[in-house]
Amino acid sequence: MNNTIYQITLPTPYAVGDVHCYILKEDPITMFDAGVDTEEAWEAMVKQLNEMGLKPNDIQQIVLTHHHPDHTGLIHRFENVNAVYGHAITNLWLKQDEAYFAHYEAYFSSLYDKFAVPEQYRNVQKTIHNAFRFQGKRELTNIIDEGQEIPGLENWRIIETKGHAQSHLSFLNEMDHTMVAGDHLLKHISSNPILEAPLPGNERPKPLLHYRRTLKNLQSFNIETVLPGHGDIFEFQPKLIDHRLQRQEERAQKVLDYVRDHEVTPFEVCQFLFPKHYDKQFGLTMSETIGQLDYLEEAGYVDSIIRNGVLTYKLAPLYT
């Protein structure tokens, strides 16, 4: 692991618990991710910077892995930072783009009609505004994507890692093979592939399929140490990817067994998969549900059809 990179751990108000940022003490001094915008997180940030001999004004640039508020929150508190890098979608969230979020809410309203979701679970507007509450209060200065370079980080490769978020990027130091992975790759659990609205004019993202593809892609890189957004730092093993993919396929088999005996809507599958959790964690459980259905449909196990404006899934003829 690079001996000039340091982990900072900050509290969050979320069930996921603490989140990590990483400080690269080189020229320029760079911070990967920025925690959540609370006073408690800021105090923890300042304290841990002091322990490594730094002050907030020493940070010169910030690089964001994705747009979720526990990773962007404190960017506006670093007064000497003149460059903030991230994906184009991250910037739509940071600047609270009115046209994009009008589209976002309308898209989910239409999508939930197709999914047969009852009105009481349609809390997209609340979810968006909760994110705004804790996210960073400044825009990106530079949009980045895979294949580009960040000034001062010439040894770091930008890798697109869609799945947990459509904006997700990871950063691999090709000299010492350390990867800042955000929420794409965690030690003990698989990340939640989260359902998002597409950019206007685009098709619906399929987060589990994106996640599986980008996980497989990591097996082609020389990665030794993973610096995750949550949990322990760990040594990378390609078999970890194989294990994650296998577990997803096992979960998909459970959905397939259910569809075998029913023609079902996404909401019905969500209730079946998460009978104790869908009520309070609807966004996450529906994201997981539609991910499994996307996987089964792409693999040819199920077909989807629209009946009276509602999306339903049934076993493909080959498996009946």
C-alpha positions in Angstrom: 0.0 0.0 0.0 1.1 3.6 -0.8 2.8 4.9 2.4 1.6 8.5 1.6 -2.1 7.7 1.7 -4.0 7.9 4.9 -7.5 6.9 5.9 -9.9 9.3 7.7 -13.1 7.8 9.2 -16.1 9.9 9.7 -19.5 9.3 11.4 -22.7 9.4 9.3 -26.4 9.5 10.2 -27.0 6.5 8.0 -27.5 2.8 8.8 -24.3 2.0 6.9 -22.3 3.6 9.7 -18.9 5.3 9.3 -17.5 6.3 6.0 -13.9 6.6 4.9 -12.0 9.4 3.1 -8.4 9.0 1.9 -5.7 11.7 2.0 -2.9 11.5 -0.5 0.0 13.4 1.1 1.8 14.2 -2.2 1.9 17.3 -4.3 -0.9 18.3 -4.7 -2.4 17.1 -1.4 -5.5 15.3 -2.6 -8.5 13.9 -0.7 -10.6 11.1 -2.1 -14.3 11.6 -1.0 -15.5 14.0 1.6 -17.8 12.3 4.1 -21.2 13.7 5.0 -22.1 17.3 5.8 -22.7 17.3 9.6 -20.9 19.2 12.3 -19.9 15.9 13.9 -18.3 14.7 10.7 -16.5 18.0 10.2 -15.1 17.9 13.8 -13.8 14.4 13.2 -12.3 15.4 9.9 -10.4 18.4 11.4 -9.2 16.3 14.4 -7.8 13.4 12.1 -6.2 15.9 9.7 -4.4 17.5 12.7 -3.2 14.0 13.8 -1.5 13.6 10.5 0.0 17.1 10.6 -2.5 18.8 8.3 -5.1 21.5 8.4 -8.2 21.8 6.2 -6.5 24.6 4.2 -3.7 22.2 3.3 -6.1 20.1 1.1 -5.6 21.3 -2.5 -8.0 19.1 -4.5 -10.8 16.6 -3.9 -11.7 13.6 -6.0 -15.2 12.0 -5.6 -16.0 8.3 -6.3 -19.7 9.0 -6.7 -22.6 11.3 -5.9 -24.1 9.8 -2.7 -24.1 12.4 0.2 -21.9 10.4 2.6 -19.1 10.8 0.0 -19.6 14.4 -1.1 -20.7 16.2 2.1 -17.8 18.4 3.2 -16.4 19.6 -0.1 -17.5 23.2 0.4 -15.8 23.4 3.8 -12.3 23.2 2.3 -11.6 26.9 1.5 -8.2 26.3 -0.3 -9.5 23.6 -2.6 -9.7 25.0 -6.1 -10.4 21.7 -8.0 -13.1 19.1 -7.3 -13.3 16.2 -9.7 -16.1 13.7 -10.3 -18.5 12.2 -12.8 -21.0 14.3 -14.7 -23.9 12.7 -12.9 -22.3 13.7 -9.6 -22.4 17.3 -10.6 -26.2 17.1 -11.4 -26.7 16.2 -7.8 -24.3 18.7 -6.4 -25.9 21.6 -8.3 -29.4 20.3 -7.7 -30.2 20.6 -11.3 -33.9 21.5 -11.4 -34.6 20.1 -14.9 -32.9 16.8 -14.1 -34.8 16.3 -10.8 -38.1 17.2 -12.4 -37.3 14.5 -14.9 -36.1 12.1 -12.1 -39.4 12.4 -10.1 -41.6 12.1 -13.2 -39.6 9.1 -14.4 -40.0 7.2 -11.1 -43.7 8.0 -11.0 -44.1 6.4 -14.4 -41.8 3.5 -13.5 -43.7 2.8 -10.2 -46.9 2.7 -12.2 -45.4 0.0 -14.3 -44.1 -1.8 -11.2 -47.6 -1.7 -9.6 -46.1 0.1 -6.5 -48.8 1.3 -4.1 -48.8 5.1 -3.5 -47.5 4.8 0.1 -44.1 3.6 -1.1 -43.5 6.3 -3.6 -41.1 8.5 -1.6 -38.7 9.5 -4.4 -39.0 13.2 -3.7 -38.3 12.7 0.0 -35.3 10.6 -0.8 -33.9 13.3 -3.1 -34.3 16.0 -0.6 -32.8 13.9 2.2 -29.7 13.5 0.0 -29.6 17.3 -0.7 -29.6 17.9 3.1 -26.2 16.2 3.7 -24.4 16.5 0.4 -21.7 19.0 -0.6 -22.8 22.6 -1.3 -20.6 23.3 -4.3 -20.3 22.1 -7.9 -17.5 20.2 -9.5 -14.8 22.2 -11.2 -13.8 19.3 -13.5 -15.9 16.4 -15.0 -13.9 13.1 -15.3 -14.5 9.7 -16.6 -12.6 6.5 -17.4 -9.5 7.0 -19.5 -8.8 10.6 -18.4 -6.1 11.9 -16.0 -6.2 14.1 -13.0 -3.4 16.7 -12.6 -0.9 15.5 -10.1 -2.3 11.9 -10.1 -0.6 10.7 -13.3 0.0 7.2 -11.8 -3.7 6.9 -11.0 -6.0 5.2 -13.5 -9.7 6.2 -13.5 -11.9 3.1 -13.8 -15.7 3.3 -14.5 -17.4 1.1 -11.9 -21.1 1.6 -12.4 -23.6 -0.4 -10.3 -23.9 1.0 -6.8 -24.3 4.3 -8.6 -24.4 5.4 -12.2 -21.8 8.0 -11.3 -19.3 5.6 -9.7 -15.6 5.8 -10.4 -12.7 3.9 -8.8 -9.1 5.0 -8.8 -6.1 2.6 -9.2 -2.6 3.5 -8.5 -0.7 1.6 -11.1 2.6 1.9 -9.3 1.7 0.3 -6.0 -1.6 -1.3 -7.1 -3.7 0.3 -4.5 -7.3 1.1 -5.5 -9.6 3.7 -3.9 -12.9 1.8 -4.4 -15.6 4.0 -2.9 -18.6 1.7 -2.4 -18.0 -0.5 -5.4 -16.0 -3.2 -3.6 -16.3 -3.8 0.1 -14.7 -6.5 2.2 -17.6 -8.3 3.9 -20.7 -7.4 1.8 -21.8 -6.9 -1.7 -22.7 -3.3 -2.5 -26.4 -2.4 -3.2 -26.9 -1.8 -6.9 -29.3 1.1 -6.7 -32.0 1.9 -9.2 -31.7 5.4 -10.7 -33.5 7.4 -13.3 -31.6 7.6 -16.6 -30.4 10.8 -18.2 -33.2 12.2 -20.3 -33.6 10.3 -23.5 -31.7 7.3 -22.3 -33.0 3.8 -21.4 -33.4 2.7 -17.8 -30.1 1.8 -16.2 -29.8 -1.8 -15.1 -27.7 -1.5 -12.0 -27.1 -5.2 -11.1 -26.0 -5.9 -14.7 -23.7 -2.9 -14.6 -22.4 -4.0 -11.3 -21.7 -7.5 -12.5 -19.9 -6.3 -15.6 -17.7 -3.8 -13.7 -16.9 -6.4 -11.0 -15.7 -8.8 -13.7 -13.7 -6.0 -15.3 -11.7 -5.5 -12.1 -10.3 -9.1 -12.5 -8.3 -7.8 -15.4 -6.4 -5.2 -13.4 -3.4 -5.7 -11.2 -5.0 -4.7 -7.8 -3.3 -5.6 -4.5 -4.9 -3.4 -1.8 -8.5 -2.1 -1.7 -9.3 1.1 0.1 -13.1 1.0 0.5 -15.7 3.6 1.4 -16.9 1.5 4.3 -15.4 -1.3 6.4 -11.9 -2.7 6.5 -9.1 -2.1 4.1 -8.3 -5.5 2.5 -6.1 -7.3 0.1 -7.7 -8.0 -3.3 -8.4 -11.6 -4.4 -10.0 -12.3 -7.8 -11.9 -15.1 -6.1 -13.8 -12.5 -4.1 -15.4 -11.3 -7.3 -16.3 -14.9 -8.2 -17.9 -15.3 -4.8 -20.0 -12.1 -5.1 -21.2 -13.1 -8.5 -22.1 -16.6 -7.3 -24.1 -15.2 -4.4 -26.1 -12.9 -6.7 -26.9 -15.9 -8.9 -28.1 -17.9 -5.9 -30.4 -15.0 -5.0 -31.7 -14.9 -8.6 -32.5 -18.6 -8.3 -34.9 -17.8 -5.5 -36.7 -15.3 -7.7 -36.8 -17.8 -10.5 -38.4 -20.4 -8.3 -41.1 -17.9 -7.4 -41.7 -16.8 -11.0 -41.9 -20.5 -12.0 -45.3 -20.7 -10.3 -46.6 -17.2 -10.8 -46.9 -14.4 -13.3 -45.7 -11.5 -11.1 -45.2 -7.8 -10.9 -41.9 -6.3 -9.6 -43.7 -5.2 -6.4 -45.0 -8.7 -5.8 -41.4 -10.0 -6.1 -40.2 -7.4 -3.8 -42.7 -8.4 -1.1 -41.7 -12.0 -1.6 -38.0 -11.4 -1.4 -38.1 -8.9 1.5 -41.2 -9.5 3.6 -39.7 -7.9 6.7 -37.9 -5.0 5.1 -39.6 -3.7 2.0 -42.0 -1.5 4.0 -39.2 0.5 5.7 -36.4 0.2 3.0 -38.4 0.3 -0.1 -35.9 2.0 -2.4 -33.1 -0.5 -1.6 -35.3 -3.6 -1.7 -36.9 -2.6 -5.0 -33.5 -1.9 -6.4 -32.4 -5.4 -5.5 -35.6 -6.9 -6.8 -35.5 -5.3 -10.3 -31.8 -6.1 -10.4 -32.6 -9.8 -10.0 -35.3 -9.6 -12.6 -33.0 -7.8 -15.1 -30.4 -10.6 -14.6 -32.9 -13.4 -15.1 -34.3 -11.7 -18.2 -30.9 -11.1 -19.8 -30.0 -14.7 -19.1 -33.1 -15.8 -20.8 -34.9 -17.4 -17.8 -37.8 -15.0 -17.7 -39.8 -12.9 -20.1 -41.4 -9.5 -19.3 -44.7 -8.2 -20.8 -46.9 -5.2 -20.3 -50.5 -6.0 -19.2 -52.8 -3.0 -18.8 -49.8 -0.7 -18.3 -48.2 -3.0 -15.7 -45.0 -4.9 -16.1 -45.2 -8.6 -15.4 -42.7 -11.4 -15.5 -43.2 -15.0 -16.3 -41.0 -18.0 -16.9 -39.5 -18.1 -20.4 -41.0 -20.9 -22.7 -37.8 -22.8 -22.7 -38.1 -23.4 -18.9 -41.8 -24.1 -18.6 
